[in-house]
C-alpha cells in the first residue's frame, strides 16, 4: 500500500499526470504499480520490461570503436558479449568476484575502498572538526598526546561494500554545475514521512 501511495504522490507532484510532462516520470517508477498483479501472469519484470533491452543496447553502444561501421561493430560487440557469457556459464570460476584493485586506490577493510583523486599531503583541519576527530579516536580507545592535532588527507570517492560509489563534496564542488552527478538526487520532505 505504501509503494502505491508513493508512486501516486510522486506522479501527482512531479508531472501532475499530464501527458506533456510524462517524460519527468521514469517508467521504472510507474512499474511498481504493476509488479504485484503482473508477476503471476507474466513472471519477473526483468523478463518483459524495456529497461533490460535498452540497458544492453546502451552498454554495447558504449563499446563501439568504429563509428563509421556502426551496425557491423554493434553486432560484433553483441557476439563477443554472448561468447563471454557462455564461457562464464560453462566455467563459473572464470567469473570471479575479485577484481584487480584500481591503481591508486586503498582498501580500508570491510569492503570499503578509497579511490583517487586525493590530497597530496595531509592538512590541518578547523578546531571544531579537530575536536570531533579527537573525541572519536579517544572513544575508540586511542591514547592521544594532549597537543596532538589530527591531519586529514581527503579522497574523492569511497566504494561501499555494495559496489556503489559515494562521492565527496570536496571534488564534486570543483566541477561546473552541469557536470555534476544529478541523476540520483532525492528530495525528502519531512512532513510526508511516517515513522513506525
MIBANU-304744 format. One record per atom (N, C-alpha, C, CB): x, y, z. Coordinates in steps of 0.1 Angstrom, whole numbers, plus 2048, in hexadecimal, padded with zeros to 3 digits. Each point is the difference from the previous one (the first is absolute). Last residue first. Glycine has a CB too. Example, Ala and Ser with C-alpha at 12.3 -4.5 7.8 and 13.67 -1.06 7.14 Angstrom:
8807EA847;80980B800;7F880B808;80C7FA7EA;7F77CD815;7F780C800;80980C800;7ED7F480C;
END
This chain:
84982C878;7FA7F4807;8087FB80B;7F57FA7EB;8038367F5;8097F8807;7F87F5807;811813803;7EB8107D0;7F97F980B;8097F7807;7EA8027F4;81A82C7E8;8057F3806;7F77FC80B;8178067FA;7E48237ED;7FA7F57FA;8047F3806;7FF80D7EB;81381E822;7F2800804;7F97F47F9;800819802;82E7F17F6;7FE7FA80D;7F17FF803;816808807;8017F77C9;7F980A807;7FC7F980E;7F780C7EB;8317EC7ED;7F77FA80A;7F980C808;80E7EB802;80E80A7CD;7FC80A809;7F57FA809;8048137EF;8277DA7F2;7F37FE805;7FC80B80A;8027E77FC;82480A7DA;7FD80880B;7F17FE804;8118117F9;80B7DB7E2;7FB7F880C;7FD80980C;80D7ED7F7;8048237DD;7F57F67FD;7FB7F980C;80B7FD7EA;81982680F;7F3803806;7F67F67FE;8058177FB;8327F6803;7F87F47FF;7F3803807;8147F17FF;80C8357E9;7FD7F980C;7F77F47FD;80381580D;80B80E7D4;8087F4800;7FD7F780C;81180C7F3;7DC820806;7FB7F87F5;8077F2800;7FA8157F3;81380E82B;7F37FA804;7FB7F77F6;7FB81480D;83A7F17F7;7F48097FC;7F37F9804;80E80B7ED;81D7E782F;7FA7FF7F3;7F680B7FD;8057E7801;81081282A;8098077F7;7FB7FF7F1;8137FA810;7D77F1815;7FD80E800;80A8087F7;7F77FE817;80D7D37F1;7F58027F8;7FD80F7FF;7F77EA807;82C805815;8038007F1;7F48047F8;8117EE804;7EA81382B;80D8067FE;8038007F1;8087F9816;7D37EF7FD;7FD80E7FC;80D8077FC;7EC80180F;8117CA7EC;80280A80A;7FD80E7FA;8127F280C;7DA7DA7E9;80980B7FB;80180B80A;7FB7FA7E8;7F87CE814;7FD80C807;80A80B7FC;7F57F4814;7FA7DB7D5;80B809802;7FA80D807;80D7F77EC;7E67D0811;7FC80E7FD;80C809804;7E87FB804;8177D6806;8058047F2;7FD80E7FC;7FE7E87FA;7FA800831;7F67FD7F6;8048037F2;7EF805811;82B807816;8007F17FE;7F67FB7F6;8077FE817;80C8347E2;7FA7F980B;8007F17FE;7F1814804;8308167EC;7F87F57FB;7FB7F880C;80D7FE7EA;80383780F;8007F4808;7F77F67FA;80580E815;8188237DB;7F57F67FF;8027F580A;7FD8057E8;820822815;7F58047F8;7F47F7801;81080B7F1;816801836;7FE7F77F5;7F48047F8;80C7ED80C;81882B81C;7F37FE7F9;8017F77F4;7F9817808;8237F0828;8027FF7F2;7F37FD7F9;8197F9803;7F781E830;7F77F87F7;8048017F2;7ED804810;824802827;8028057F2;7F97F67F7;81780B806;7E7803833;7FF7F77F4;8038077F3;7EF7F380D;826816824;7F68067F8;7FF7F77F3;803818809;8137E782E;7FE7FA7F3;7F58077F8;8097EA809;80881D825;80280A7F6;7FF7FB7F2;80E80D80F;7EE7D7819;7F780C802;80180A7F5;8017FC818;8077D07DF;80880A806;7F780D801;8167F67F7;7D37D8806;80680B7F8;80780A809;7EE7FE7F0;7FC7CD80C;80680980A;80880B7F8;8027ED812;7D27F27E0;80D8057FD;80580A80B;7FB7FE7E7;7D97EA814;80A7FB808;80E8057FE;7F27EC801;7E28207EC;8047F47FB;80B7F9808;7F98087E9;7F6823821;7F67F7803;8037F27FB;7F08137FF;82E8107F7;8007FD80E;7F57F6804;80A817805;7F77FA7CF;80C7F8802;8017FB80F;80C80C7ED;7D2813808;7FD7F37FA;80C7F7803;7F280A7EE;81382381E;7F67F9809;7FD7F27FB;7F6816805;8268057E0;8077FC80C;7F67F980A;80F8147FD;7DF7FE7DC;8097F57FC;8077FB80D;8038097E9;7E381D81C;7F77F57FD;8087F37FD;7EF8107F7;82781A80F;7FB7FB80D;7F77F47FD;80181780A;80F7FE7D0;80B7FA807;7FC7FA80E;8108107F5;7D280A7F2;8027F37FA;80B7F9807;7F88097EA;801823824;7F47F7803;8017F27FA;7F2815802;83280B7F4;7FF7FB80E;7F47F8803;80D814806;8077ED7C8;7FB80A809;7FE7F980E;7F580D7ED;82F7DC7F5;7F28037FE;7FC80A80B;7FC7E97F6;8348077ED;7F980380D;7F28037FD;81580980A;8057D77D4;7FE80E803;7FA80180E;7FD8067E8;8217D47F5;7F580380B;80080E804;8037E9808;80C8097C6;8057FF80D;7F580280A;8178077F9;7E07F77D9;80E7FC7FF;8067FD80E;80380D7EB;7C87ED809;80A80A804;80E7FB7FF;7EF80B80F;7ED7DD7D2;80280280E;80A80B802;7FC7E8805;7E07FC7D4;80B809804;80180180F;7FD80D7EA;7FB7C780D;80580D7FD;7F58097F9;8177F67FE;7DB7E2824;8058027F3;80580E7FE;7F07EE7F7;8057EA832;80180E7FD;8068017F1;804806819;7DE7D2801;80C8037F8;80080F7FD;8017E97F7;7E57ED82A;80180E7FC;80E8037F9;7F1806814;8007CF800;7FA8037F3;80080E7FC;7F27ED804;823802825;7F17FE800;7F98037F3;801805819;8308107E9;7FA7F5808;7F0800800;81480080E;80C81D7DA;80180480E;7F87F5809;8028187FA;8197F07D3;7F67F8807;80180280F;8017EE7ED;80C8327E8;8057FB80C;7F47F8807;811813803;8038017C8;7F57FE80A;8067FA80D;7EF7FE7ED;82A80A7E9;7FF80C809;7F57FF80A;80980D7EE;7F27D57E8;80C806804;7FE80D808;80A7F67EB;7D47E1817;80280B7F7;80D807805;7E88037FC;80F7C880C;7FE80D806;80380B7F6;8057F7816;7E87D97DB;80C806803;7FE80E806;80B7F37ED;7D07E881B;8058087F5;80E806804;7E88067F8;7F47D0817;80B808804;8068077F3;8057F0813;7D67F27EB;7FC80D806;80C808803;7EC7F5809;8127E57CF;80480280E;7FB80E804;8147F17FE;7E67ED7DA;7F980D803;80280280F;7EF7FD7EE;8237DC800;80580B7F7;7FA80D804;8037EF7EE;7EF7E8826;80C806806;80680C7F8;8047EA80B;7D77FA7E5;7FC80A809;80C807807;7EB7F3804;80D7F47CD;80B80080A;7FD80B80A;8117F77EF;7CF8027F0;8067F37FF;80B7FE80B;7FB7FF7E8;7EE82B812;7F67F6804;8077F2801;7ED80E7F5;82D8167FB;7FD80280F;7F67F5805;8058197FE;8047E97D4;80C7FB807;7FD80180F;80F8077ED;7D080C7F8;8007F17FE;80C7FA808;7F58027E9;80882D814;7F67FB809;8007F07FF;7F38167FE;8298007E4;80680180E;7F57FB80A;80E8147F9;7E57ED7DA;80B7F6802;80580180E;8068027E8;7DA81E80B;7FA7F3801;80B7F5803;7ED8077F0;821825807;7F97FF80D;7FA7F2802;7FB8197FF;8187F17D7;80B7FE80B;7F97FF80D;81080D7F2;7D37FC7EB;8067F27FF;80A7FE80B;7FC8007E7;7F382C815;7F67F7805;8057F1800;7EE8107F8;82D8117F4;80080180F;7F67F7806;8078187FE;7FA7EA7D3;80C7F9806;80180180F;80B8057EA;7D2813800;7FE7F1800;80C7F8805;7F08047EC;81482B810;7F77FD80A;7FD7F1801;7F58177FD;8267FA7E0;80780080D;7F77FC80B;80F8127F7;7DE7F37DF;8097F5800;8077FF80D;8038027E7;7E1823812;7F97F4803;8097F37FF;7EC80B7F6;829821803;7F87FF80D;7FA7F2802;7FC8197FE;82A7FE7E7;7FA7F37FD;7F77FC80C;8137F97F0;80582F812;7FD8017F2;7F87F37FC;81580E7FC;7FC7FA831;7F38057FD;7FD8017F1;80280D815;81E7D580B;8008057F3;7F28067FC;8127EE7FA;7F77FF832;80C8077FD;8018067F2;80B7EF80F;7CF80181A;8038017F2;80D8087FE;7E77FF7FB;8027F6830;80C7F97FC;8048027F1;7FA7EF812;7DE824803;80C806807;80D7F97FB;7F2806814;7E47E87DE;80380D7F9;80C807806;7E88027FB;8067D781A;8077FD7F4;80480C7F8;7F37EB7FF;7F481C828;80D7FA803;8087FD7F4;7F77F7815;7DD8177E5;80880B805;80E7FB803;7EC80C809;7F47D57EC;8038077F4;80980C804;7EA7FA7F5;8057ED82E;8097F87F8;8058077F4;7F57EB808;7EA829812;80C800807;80B7F87F8;7F4802816;7E07FE7DA;80680D7FF;80D801806;7E980A7FF;7FE7CE807;8058027F2;80780D7FE;7ED7F17F8;7FF807832;80B7F77FE;8068027F2;7F47EF80F;7E682B7FE;80C804806;80C7F77FD;7F380A812;7DD7F07E3;8098067F6;80D803805;7EC8097F5;7F67CE820;80080F7FF;80A8047F6;7FB801818;7FA7D07F4;7F88077F6;80180F800;7F17ED803;8277F381B;7FE7F87F4;7F88087F5;8017EC80E;80882481F;80C8017F8;7FF7F97F2;80D801816;7D07FF80D;80080B7F6;80D8017F8;7F280C810;7FA7C5802;80780B806;80180B7F5;80D7F180F;7CA7F17E8;80D7FD805;80780C805;8017EC7F1;7D18107FC;80B8017F6;80D7FC805;7F48137F7;7E37EA824;7FB7FE7F2;80C7FF7F6;7EB80C806;81B7FD82A;7FA7F27FE;7FD7FD7F1;7F7801818;81982C7F2;80A7F5802;7FA7F27FF;80D81080E;7D981A7F0;8057FB7F4;80B7F5802;7FC8167F6;7ED80382E;7F67F97F8;8067F97F4;7F0811808;82F806816;7F87F6807;7F67FA7F7;80380C815;8188187D9;8087F4804;7F77F5806;81480F804;7E081F7EC;7FC7F57F9;8077F3804;7FB80F7ED;80D81E825;7F17FE801;7FC7F37FA;7FC8187FF;8317F87FD;7FD7FB80E;7F17FD801;81380D809;7FF8087D0;7FF7F2800;7FD7FA80D;8108007ED;7FA82E80C;7F27FD7FE;7FE7F0800;7FD8167F2;82F7FA811;7F880480C;7F27FC7FE;80F814804;80E7E67D8;8037F680B;7F980480D;8167FC7F6;7E88217E4;7F77F47FE;8037F680C;8008037E7;807832820;8087F47FB;7F67F47FF;81680980A;7DF82D7F2;7FE7F4808;8077F47FA;7E980A808;8168227E4;80680280D;7FF7F3809;7FA8197FE;7F27EB7D6;80F7FD7FF;80780380E;7FF8067E7;7D2805810;8037F2803;80E7FC800;7EA7FB7F6;7FB82F801;80B7FF80B;8047F2803;7F7816809;7E67F57D8;80B8087FB;80B80180A;7F080D7F3;7E77DC818;8087F97F6;80C8087FB;7EB7F57F9;80080E839;7FE8067F3;8097FA7F5;7FA81680B;8027E4827;7F87F67F8;7FD8077F2;7F77F4815;82682080D;7F2803801;7F77F77F7;806817807;82B7E9804;7FB8037F2;7F1802800;8137F27F7;80680B833;80A8047F6;7FB8017F2;8107F580E;7D4800819;80980C804;8088047F4;8017F8818;7E37E27E5;7F880C801;80880C803;7EE7F2809;8277E47F4;7FB8047F3;7F780C801;8007E87F9;81180682F;80B8057F7;7FB8057F3;80F7EF80B;7D27FD813;80580D805;80B8067F7;7FA7FA817;7F87DA7E0;7F580A7FD;80480E804;7EF7ED802;82E7F0809;8008027F2;7F680A7FC;8087E97FC;7F980A832;80C8077FC;8008047F1;80D7F4812;7D17F17FF;7FE80E804;80C8087FC;7F27F9813;8117D97E6;7F58067F7;7FF80E803;7F47EA7FF;8287FE81E;8068017F2;7F68077F7;80F7EC804;7E2808827;80980C800;8068027F3;8057FC818;7E07DE7ED;7F880C800;80980D800;7EE7F380C;
END
